[in-house]
Amino acid sequence: MKLAIGCDHAGYELKNEIIQYLKNFDGVEVEDHGTYSGDSVDYPDLALKVAEAVAFGDAERGIVICGTGIGISIAANKVPGIRAANCHDQYTAQMCREHNNANILAFGSRVITAQTAKELVKTFLETDFAGGRHQRRVDKITGIEQKYSK
């Protein structure tokens, strides 16, 4: 699986730690979209890079990190086809995949620990979409997106 990752300055150190952690997963290739230092940057720019990589099929899934995970997930969700979920525990990471077929995981470096972030990543990567009745709901989300993308 190819995974795109990106963050703003608040998520820089945690992003690097997550990239190192991802080396433990066989078959996961990581594409780092920045930022590449702790210098201040605007999170929408990094969210866009990761979201476009996923939306255009250059990556199967993505991870975005900012201080809270809120802003960067909002920005990523503006790209058609993206379902970015701001998660804070294993249950939300599992449900975002299982029920919502989320393709981008978002979290905040200032609100969760590195260990929790690693647990979220593991759950996000290992949980499959359940389909069934959940597909109908994801299709409705896509319908809303299409209605307002004109």
N, C-alpha and C positions, 0 to 999 in steps of 0.2 A: 504494500500500500504506500502510495506517495502522499506525504503529509506536508502541507504548507503551514508555516508558523510565522507569526509577526507580533510585534509589541511596540508600545511607546516607551519612553524613557523610564517610566515607573515599573514596567515589566521586564526591563532589559536583563537584570541579573537572574530573575526567575526563568526567563526564556532560555538563557544559556544553560541553566540547570536542567530544564526540561529536555533540551536537545541532547544533553549528555545521558539523561535517563532513557531516552528513546533508543539509544544504541543497544539497550538490553532486549529489544523486540526484533525478532527475526522477520525479515521481509518488509520492514518499515524504512522508507527512504524519506529523509527530512529535507525540505527546501526552506531555507531561512530567508525571509523577506525583510528582515531588519526589525527594528533599528539596530545599529551596530555599536552603539555607545550609550552612555547615560545622559547625553546631551538632550535638552528638551526638544521634543518633536510633537506634531499634532496627530493624535491617535486615528482620526479618520483616514489619513494617508496610508497608514499601515494596515488598517482594516480593509481598505480597498484593494491593496495588493494581494492579501490572502484571499479575500472573497472572490476576486476575479480569477485567481488561480484555480479555485474550486469550481466556480461557475463555468469557466471555459474548459474544464476537464484536464487541466495541467496537474491537478492534485485531486485525490479522492475525497480527502477531508482536510480540515484546517483547525488551527488553534490560534486564538488571539488573546493578548494579555495587556491590560492597562492597570491603573491603580485599583479600580473597583470592578472592572469587567463590564460595567454598564455602557459607557460611551462607545467603547470599541465594538460591543455587540450590536448596539443600535446602528452604528455606521455600517457594519458588515451586512446587516439585514436589509439595507437599502439596495443591495445588488440582487437583481432577479435570480431566483433559484437558490438563494442562500437561506438556510434555516440555522442561524447562530443562536446558541443557548448559553446564557450566563449561569454557570453552575457553581455551587458552593459546597456540595457534599456528594458522596457516591450515589445516593438515591436520585438526585436531580440529574447527574451525569448518565445514569442508567436509563432513566425515563426519557431524557431528551433523545436518546438513540432509539429505544424500544418503541416508544409511542409517537414521537415526532419526526423520526428519521433526520435528526439534526446533522448537518454536515460540517458545522464549525462549533467547536467548544470554546467558550470565553470564560475567563475568570480574572479576578483582581488580585494583584500581588500584595496589596495592602490589607486584604480582608481574609485571606486564607494562607496557611503555611505552605512551605515547599512540599512537605510530605503529603498534605491534603491535595495539592495540585497534582502530584504524581499519581495519587490514587484516582483522581478524576480522569487523568489522561488514560490510565490503564483501563478503567471502566468504559470510557468513551471508545477506545480502540477495540475492546473485546465484546461489546454489546451489539447485537444485530437488531435491525428493524423488525418488529413483530408482524407488520403488514396487517392483513385482515381488516377489521373495523377501523384500525388506525390509518390505513391507506386512504380510506374515504375522507378522513379528517385532513390529512396532509393534502389531498387533492383539493379540498375546499380552501385551504390556505393558498395553494397555487392559483386557484380561481380568483381569489381576492387580489393577489399580486398582479395577475394578468389584467384584471379590470382597471387597476389604477396605474398600470405601466404604459398606457396608451397616450 
